[in-house]
Amino acid sequence: MKTTMKTGIAAFLLLAAISCKKENMNSPSAAAKQPLNTARTESVLHHLGERYGGGIVFLVDTSGTHGLIASTEDLGAATWYDGVFIETGATEFGLGTGPKNTRKIVEAQGYGNYAASMCVKYKGGGYEDWFLPSATELKYLYKNGAEVGNFKRAYWSSTEKTDHKAWAQNFATGDSGVVIKSTTLYVRAIRLF
């Protein structure tokens, strides 16, 4: 009986020690170590302007559990291209297409100091899945920009029009249109959650 009781107490103390281990659950590395708990994930509701996932939430789906996050600051100003006018095939417009466009741009042009590459290299909040927004994603960032703040005049999207032009968003006027890829505009990275 005493052996059973000692074993039970030892097991309880071990379980308590494991349970008390402190980790920041908001860090990507800590979250990656945790088993996926769909019920817990689905119950977390997010809102515009929330600081989350390394940036600020600027778009949330109707479930409140998924959306888009903008980096808290501009990555700087840059051209869309890396010095040579080529078609990259990054022609997607819609929500959720920014990662695909960004990947195509970097695959076609390599790494450099241009808009899409700057986003891929960005590690804000410890996350490594930032991308240049598609034209539609950038439009939503403009519409909900007051929730994020600190915007300059005009920003690049990842949506290409031709070998010489790509879509951009003017945050001063709300207009969007095509701009020559060698033009220097601002860059703001975003990510999905």
C-alpha contacts under 8 A as a table, 3 or more apart, distances in Angstrom:
res1	aa1	res2	aa2	distance
1	M	4	T	5.17
1	M	5	M	6.17
2	K	5	M	5.03
2	K	6	K	6.06
3	T	6	K	5.11
3	T	7	T	6.10
4	T	7	T	5.10
4	T	8	G	6.11
5	M	8	G	5.03
5	M	9	I	6.17
6	K	9	I	5.12
6	K	10	A	6.08
7	T	10	A	5.10
7	T	11	A	6.13
8	G	11	A	5.14
8	G	12	F	6.15
9	I	12	F	5.01
9	I	13	L	6.15
10	A	13	L	5.15
10	A	14	L	6.16
11	A	14	L	5.11
11	A	15	L	6.13
12	F	15	L	5.10
12	F	16	A	6.09
13	L	16	A	4.99
13	L	17	A	6.10
14	L	17	A	5.13
14	L	18	I	6.24
15	L	18	I	5.16
15	L	19	S	6.08
16	A	19	S	5.00
16	A	20	C	6.14
17	A	20	C	5.24
17	A	21	K	6.62
18	I	21	K	5.50
23	E	30	A	6.50
24	N	27	S	5.76
24	N	30	A	6.42
25	M	28	P	7.71
25	M	30	A	5.59
25	M	31	A	5.57
26	N	30	A	7.26
26	N	31	A	6.75
26	N	53	G	7.45
27	S	30	A	5.41
27	S	31	A	6.21
27	S	125	G	7.85
27	S	126	G	7.31
28	P	31	A	5.09
28	P	32	A	6.05
28	P	126	G	6.65
28	P	127	Y	6.60
29	S	32	A	5.15
29	S	33	K	6.59
30	A	33	K	5.30
30	A	34	Q	6.80
31	A	34	Q	5.31
32	A	35	P	7.71
37	N	40	R	5.51
37	N	41	T	6.26
38	T	41	T	5.05
38	T	42	E	5.97
39	A	42	E	5.35
39	A	43	S	6.42
40	R	43	S	5.36
40	R	44	V	6.89
41	T	44	V	5.68
41	T	65	T	7.69
42	E	45	L	7.62
42	E	65	T	6.14
43	S	65	T	7.61
44	V	64	G	7.68
44	V	65	T	6.29
45	L	63	S	7.67
45	L	64	G	4.77
45	L	65	T	5.27
46	H	50	E	7.00
46	H	57	V	7.78
46	H	60	V	6.94
46	H	64	G	5.29
46	H	65	T	6.02
46	H	66	H	7.74
47	H	50	E	5.71
47	H	57	V	6.74
47	H	59	L	7.92
47	H	60	V	6.54
47	H	64	G	7.01
48	L	56	I	7.72
48	L	57	V	5.19
48	L	58	F	5.13
48	L	59	L	6.29
48	L	60	V	6.92
48	L	144	N	7.94
48	L	147	E	6.34
49	G	56	I	5.64
49	G	57	V	5.26
49	G	58	F	6.16
49	G	147	E	4.56
49	G	148	V	6.10
50	E	56	I	5.49
50	E	57	V	5.30
51	R	54	G	7.32
51	R	55	G	5.68
51	R	56	I	4.53
51	R	57	V	6.46
52	Y	55	G	5.59
52	Y	56	I	5.83
52	Y	57	V	6.58
52	Y	69	I	7.53
53	G	56	I	7.62
53	G	69	I	7.17
53	G	125	G	6.84
53	G	127	Y	7.70
53	G	193	F	7.55
54	G	69	I	7.87
54	G	71	S	6.93
54	G	72	T	7.97
54	G	124	G	5.66
54	G	125	G	3.89
54	G	126	G	7.04
54	G	127	Y	6.82
55	G	69	I	5.73
55	G	70	A	5.39
55	G	71	S	4.61
55	G	72	T	5.19
55	G	124	G	7.49
55	G	125	G	7.17
56	I	69	I	5.21
56	I	70	A	5.33
56	I	71	S	6.55
56	I	72	T	6.34
56	I	147	E	7.80
56	I	148	V	6.03
57	V	60	V	7.37
57	V	67	G	7.38
57	V	68	L	5.89
57	V	69	I	4.31
57	V	70	A	6.40
57	V	147	E	7.89
57	V	148	V	7.59
58	F	67	G	7.70
58	F	68	L	5.94
58	F	69	I	5.76
58	F	70	A	6.66
58	F	140	Y	7.60
58	F	141	L	6.28
58	F	144	N	5.88
58	F	145	G	7.17
58	F	147	E	6.53
58	F	148	V	6.78
59	L	67	G	5.15
59	L	68	L	5.10
59	L	69	I	7.18
59	L	140	Y	7.16
59	L	141	L	7.73
59	L	144	N	7.51
60	V	63	S	7.85
60	V	64	G	5.67
60	V	65	T	7.11
60	V	66	H	5.76
60	V	67	G	4.23
60	V	68	L	6.66
61	D	64	G	5.44
61	D	65	T	6.85
61	D	66	H	5.65
61	D	67	G	5.64
62	T	65	T	8.00
63	S	66	H	7.23
64	G	67	G	7.83
65	T	193	F	7.86
66	H	192	L	7.50
66	H	193	F	5.23
67	G	192	L	5.91
67	G	193	F	5.47
68	L	190	I	6.78
68	L	191	R	5.77
68	L	192	L	4.72
68	L	193	F	6.09
69	I	190	I	5.43
69	I	191	R	5.28
69	I	192	L	6.28
69	I	193	F	7.25
70	A	141	L	7.79
70	A	148	V	7.33
70	A	188	R	7.07
70	A	189	A	6.05
70	A	190	I	4.33
70	A	191	R	6.63
71	S	74	D	7.18
71	S	124	G	6.95
71	S	188	R	6.46
71	S	189	A	5.52
71	S	190	I	5.85
72	T	148	V	7.07
73	E	150	N	7.15
73	E	188	R	6.96
74	D	77	A	7.95
74	D	151	F	7.68
74	D	186	Y	6.87
74	D	187	V	5.73
74	D	188	R	4.83
74	D	189	A	7.49
75	L	118	M	7.05
75	L	119	C	7.59
75	L	186	Y	7.51
75	L	187	V	5.52
75	L	188	R	5.87
75	L	189	A	7.25
76	G	186	Y	5.79
76	G	187	V	5.84
76	G	188	R	7.92
77	A	115	A	7.77
77	A	184	T	6.01
77	A	185	L	5.19
77	A	186	Y	4.13
77	A	187	V	5.83
78	A	113	N	7.18
78	A	114	Y	5.30
78	A	115	A	5.65
78	A	183	T	7.73
78	A	184	T	4.79
78	A	185	L	5.64
78	A	186	Y	6.31
78	A	187	V	6.97
79	T	82	D	7.27
79	T	114	Y	5.34
79	T	115	A	6.13
79	T	181	K	6.05
79	T	182	S	5.18
79	T	183	T	5.39
79	T	184	T	4.53
79	T	185	L	6.38
80	W	114	Y	5.67
80	W	115	A	5.25
80	W	116	A	7.18
80	W	156	W	6.96
80	W	166	A	7.52
80	W	181	K	4.85
80	W	182	S	6.39
80	W	183	T	7.33
80	W	184	T	7.59
81	Y	84	V	6.59
81	Y	85	F	6.86
81	Y	109	Q	7.62
81	Y	114	Y	6.07
81	Y	115	A	7.55
81	Y	181	K	5.55
81	Y	182	S	6.28
82	D	109	Q	6.40
82	D	112	G	6.51
82	D	113	N	7.10
82	D	114	Y	5.81
83	G	182	S	7.47
85	F	163	D	5.49
85	F	164	H	5.57
85	F	181	K	7.66
86	I	163	D	4.64
86	I	164	H	7.11
87	E	90	A	7.98
87	E	160	E	7.85
87	E	162	T	6.31
87	E	163	D	4.28
87	E	164	H	7.87
88	T	104	K	6.09
88	T	105	I	5.42
88	T	108	A	5.58
88	T	109	Q	7.81
88	T	160	E	7.61
88	T	163	D	7.53
89	G	101	N	7.61
89	G	104	K	6.50
89	G	105	I	7.53
89	G	160	E	7.26
90	A	100	K	7.38
90	A	101	N	4.33
90	A	102	T	7.16
90	A	104	K	5.74
90	A	105	I	6.28
90	A	158	S	6.77
90	A	159	T	5.66
90	A	160	E	5.42
91	T	101	N	6.83
91	T	158	S	7.96
91	T	159	T	5.02
91	T	160	E	4.96
91	T	161	K	6.63
92	E	97	T	5.92
92	E	98	G	7.56
92	E	100	K	7.93
92	E	101	N	6.47
92	E	134	S	6.89
92	E	159	T	5.91
92	E	160	E	7.88
93	F	97	T	6.66
93	F	98	G	7.99
93	F	134	S	5.52
93	F	135	A	5.37
93	F	136	T	5.67
93	F	159	T	6.13
94	G	97	T	5.65
94	G	98	G	7.97
94	G	134	S	6.68
94	G	135	A	7.26
94	G	136	T	5.41
94	G	137	E	7.05
95	L	98	G	7.36
95	L	134	S	7.18
95	L	136	T	6.05
95	L	137	E	5.59
96	G	99	P	7.06
96	G	134	S	7.90
96	G	137	E	7.64
96	G	192	L	7.68
97	T	100	K	5.41
97	T	101	N	6.30
97	T	133	P	7.87
97	T	134	S	6.13
98	G	101	N	5.11
98	G	102	T	5.96
98	G	131	F	6.36
98	G	132	L	5.98
98	G	133	P	4.71
98	G	134	S	4.46
98	G	137	E	7.43
98	G	158	S	6.27
98	G	159	T	7.85
99	P	102	T	5.13
99	P	103	R	6.10
99	P	130	W	7.94
99	P	131	F	5.60
99	P	132	L	7.23
99	P	133	P	7.63
100	K	103	R	5.20
100	K	104	K	6.29
101	N	104	K	5.16
101	N	105	I	6.23
101	N	132	L	7.96
101	N	134	S	7.17
101	N	158	S	5.74
101	N	159	T	6.64
102	T	105	I	5.14
102	T	106	V	6.28
102	T	116	A	5.61
102	T	117	S	7.88
102	T	120	V	7.82
102	T	131	F	6.02
102	T	132	L	5.92
102	T	158	S	6.02
103	R	106	V	5.33
103	R	107	E	6.02
104	K	107	E	5.09
104	K	108	A	6.09
105	I	108	A	5.25
105	I	109	Q	6.06
105	I	110	G	7.89
105	I	116	A	6.74
105	I	158	S	7.87
106	V	109	Q	5.14
106	V	110	G	4.95
106	V	111	Y	6.16
106	V	116	A	6.68
106	V	117	S	6.12
107	E	110	G	5.56
109	Q	112	G	7.98
110	G	117	S	7.92
111	Y	117	S	5.62
112	G	117	S	5.97
112	G	118	M	7.62
113	N	117	S	6.41
113	N	118	M	6.21
114	Y	117	S	5.62
114	Y	118	M	6.03
115	A	118	M	5.26
115	A	119	C	6.58
115	A	132	L	7.13
115	A	156	W	7.17
115	A	187	V	5.92
116	A	119	C	5.23
116	A	120	V	6.40
116	A	131	F	6.74
116	A	132	L	5.39
116	A	158	S	6.93
117	S	120	V	5.07
117	S	121	K	6.19
118	M	121	K	5.25
118	M	122	Y	6.18
119	C	122	Y	5.10
119	C	130	W	5.70
119	C	131	F	4.99
119	C	132	L	5.82
119	C	187	V	7.87
119	C	188	R	7.56
119	C	189	A	5.26
119	C	190	I	7.97
120	V	128	E	7.35
120	V	129	D	7.04
120	V	130	W	5.78
120	V	131	F	5.72
120	V	132	L	7.96
121	K	128	E	7.63
122	Y	128	E	6.88
122	Y	130	W	6.59
122	Y	189	A	7.75
123	K	126	G	5.27
123	K	127	Y	5.21
123	K	128	E	5.20
123	K	129	D	7.97
123	K	130	W	7.48
124	G	127	Y	5.84
124	G	128	E	7.66
127	Y	130	W	7.26
129	D	191	R	6.25
130	W	189	A	5.81
130	W	190	I	5.38
130	W	191	R	4.78
131	F	189	A	5.44
131	F	190	I	5.53
131	F	191	R	6.18
132	L	156	W	7.74
132	L	157	S	6.12
132	L	158	S	5.38
132	L	187	V	7.61
132	L	188	R	7.00
132	L	189	A	5.32
132	L	190	I	6.41
133	P	136	T	7.74
133	P	137	E	5.36
133	P	138	L	5.47
133	P	157	S	5.23
133	P	158	S	5.60
133	P	188	R	7.99
133	P	189	A	6.92
133	P	190	I	6.28
134	S	137	E	5.12
134	S	138	L	6.04
134	S	157	S	5.10
134	S	158	S	4.82
134	S	159	T	5.27
135	A	138	L	5.15
135	A	139	K	6.20
135	A	157	S	5.16
135	A	158	S	6.73
135	A	159	T	5.65
135	A	167	W	6.26
135	A	168	A	7.00
135	A	169	Q	7.64
136	T	139	K	4.93
136	T	140	Y	6.41
137	E	140	Y	5.19
137	E	141	L	6.30
138	L	141	L	4.88
138	L	142	Y	6.25
138	L	157	S	6.27
138	L	169	Q	6.83
139	K	142	Y	5.06
139	K	143	K	6.23
139	K	169	Q	6.82
139	K	176	S	7.88
140	Y	143	K	4.91
140	Y	144	N	6.01
140	Y	145	G	7.87
141	L	144	N	5.29
141	L	145	G	5.27
142	Y	145	G	4.82
142	Y	169	Q	7.68
142	Y	171	F	6.04
142	Y	174	G	7.19
143	K	146	A	7.83
144	N	147	E	5.77
144	N	148	V	7.36
145	G	148	V	5.11
145	G	149	G	5.69
145	G	151	F	7.66
146	A	149	G	5.09
151	F	171	F	7.20
152	K	155	Y	7.94
152	K	171	F	6.91
152	K	172	A	7.76
152	K	186	Y	7.24
153	R	170	N	5.80
153	R	171	F	5.15
153	R	172	A	5.32
153	R	186	Y	7.86
154	A	168	A	6.91
154	A	169	Q	5.58
154	A	170	N	4.25
154	A	171	F	5.55
154	A	172	A	7.38
154	A	185	L	5.86
154	A	186	Y	6.09
155	Y	168	A	5.59
155	Y	169	Q	5.37
155	Y	170	N	6.55
155	Y	171	F	7.54
155	Y	185	L	5.37
155	Y	186	Y	4.61
155	Y	187	V	5.65
155	Y	188	R	7.26
156	W	166	A	7.79
156	W	167	W	6.64
156	W	168	A	4.57
156	W	169	Q	6.61
156	W	185	L	6.19
156	W	186	Y	6.43
156	W	187	V	5.99
157	S	166	A	7.32
157	S	167	W	5.67
157	S	168	A	5.32
157	S	169	Q	7.30
158	S	166	A	7.44
158	S	167	W	7.33
159	T	166	A	5.90
159	T	167	W	5.63
160	E	163	D	7.67
160	E	165	K	6.42
160	E	166	A	4.14
160	E	167	W	6.15
161	K	164	H	7.76
161	K	165	K	5.38
161	K	166	A	4.83
161	K	167	W	6.62
161	K	178	V	6.96
162	T	165	K	5.09
162	T	166	A	6.73
164	H	180	I	5.65
164	H	181	K	5.71
165	K	178	V	5.88
165	K	179	V	5.26
165	K	180	I	4.42
165	K	181	K	5.10
166	A	178	V	5.19
166	A	179	V	5.61
166	A	180	I	6.62
166	A	181	K	6.09
167	W	176	S	6.99
167	W	177	G	5.41
167	W	178	V	4.36
167	W	179	V	6.20
168	A	176	S	5.66
168	A	177	G	5.66
168	A	178	V	6.05
168	A	179	V	6.53
169	Q	174	G	6.93
169	Q	175	D	6.14
169	Q	176	S	4.38
169	Q	177	G	6.73
170	N	173	T	5.75
170	N	174	G	5.40
170	N	175	D	5.33
170	N	176	S	5.93
171	F	174	G	5.30
171	F	175	D	7.49
179	V	183	T	7.12
180	I	183	T	5.74
